[in-house]
Amino acid sequence: MKVTYLAGPITGINNYQERFALAELDLICKGHKVFSPASMPSGLPHETYMPICYAMIDACNTICFLPGWRDSPGAKMEYEYAAAKGMTMMFLEGEK
């Protein structure tokens, strides 16, 4: 079973919830179980979210990066964390 974490830009992105929801639905239709940071409450400091995100990543065997992830400090941290764990990585729209 593929258990997948979605990573991508959130801060400063007006429609991030929609972008994450569409990617999540696509992955679910392909048989993935999905953890999404976009489902967490908004308005907390960045440093509050990262330990929660790392815990979600730890529960997954795959990580999927949304377009624009390279412009997101948090998504780049998630990339480094997942790479250190040797996780399978997916990149939407060919981004690497």
C-alpha positions in Angstrom: 0.0 0.0 0.0 1.3 3.4 -0.9 0.9 5.9 2.0 1.8 9.3 0.6 2.7 12.7 2.1 1.9 15.8 0.0 4.5 18.5 0.1 4.3 21.9 -1.5 4.1 25.6 -1.0 1.5 26.8 1.5 2.6 30.1 2.9 1.6 33.0 0.7 -0.4 30.8 -1.7 -4.0 31.9 -1.8 -5.4 28.7 -3.3 -3.1 26.2 -1.6 -6.0 24.2 -0.1 -7.6 23.7 -3.5 -4.2 22.7 -5.0 -3.5 20.1 -2.3 -7.1 18.8 -2.4 -6.9 18.2 -6.2 -3.6 16.4 -5.8 -4.9 14.4 -2.8 -8.0 13.3 -4.8 -5.9 12.2 -7.7 -3.6 10.1 -5.5 -6.6 8.6 -3.7 -8.1 7.6 -7.0 -4.8 5.8 -7.8 -5.0 3.8 -4.6 -2.8 6.0 -2.2 -3.6 6.8 1.4 -2.7 10.5 1.8 -1.4 12.7 4.5 -1.7 16.4 3.7 -0.4 19.4 5.6 -3.1 21.5 4.1 -5.6 19.8 6.4 -4.0 21.3 9.5 -5.4 24.5 11.1 -3.9 27.7 9.6 -2.4 30.7 11.5 0.2 28.9 13.6 3.9 29.7 13.5 5.9 27.7 10.9 8.0 26.1 13.6 4.8 24.6 15.1 3.9 22.8 11.9 7.3 21.2 11.0 7.4 18.5 13.8 3.8 17.6 12.9 4.8 17.3 9.2 7.8 15.2 10.0 5.6 12.8 12.0 3.2 12.5 9.0 6.2 11.8 6.8 7.3 9.1 9.2 4.0 7.4 8.7 4.4 7.3 4.9 6.5 5.4 2.4 6.1 7.9 -0.5 6.3 11.7 -0.7 4.7 13.7 -3.5 5.9 17.2 -4.4 3.5 19.7 -5.8 4.6 22.3 -8.4 6.5 25.2 -6.8 7.9 23.1 -3.9 11.4 24.4 -4.6 10.2 27.9 -3.6 8.9 26.7 -0.3 11.3 26.6 2.7 9.1 24.0 4.4 8.8 21.7 1.4 12.6 21.9 0.9 13.0 20.8 4.5 10.6 18.0 3.9 12.5 17.0 0.8 15.8 16.8 2.8 14.0 14.8 5.5 12.5 12.3 3.1 15.8 12.0 1.1 17.6 11.1 4.3 15.0 8.4 5.0 15.4 7.0 1.5 11.7 7.5 0.7 10.2 7.1 -2.7 9.6 10.5 -4.3 7.1 11.6 -6.8 7.0 15.0 -8.5 3.9 16.4 -10.1 4.2 18.0 -13.5 7.7 16.7 -13.9 9.4 18.9 -11.3 12.5 17.5 -9.6 
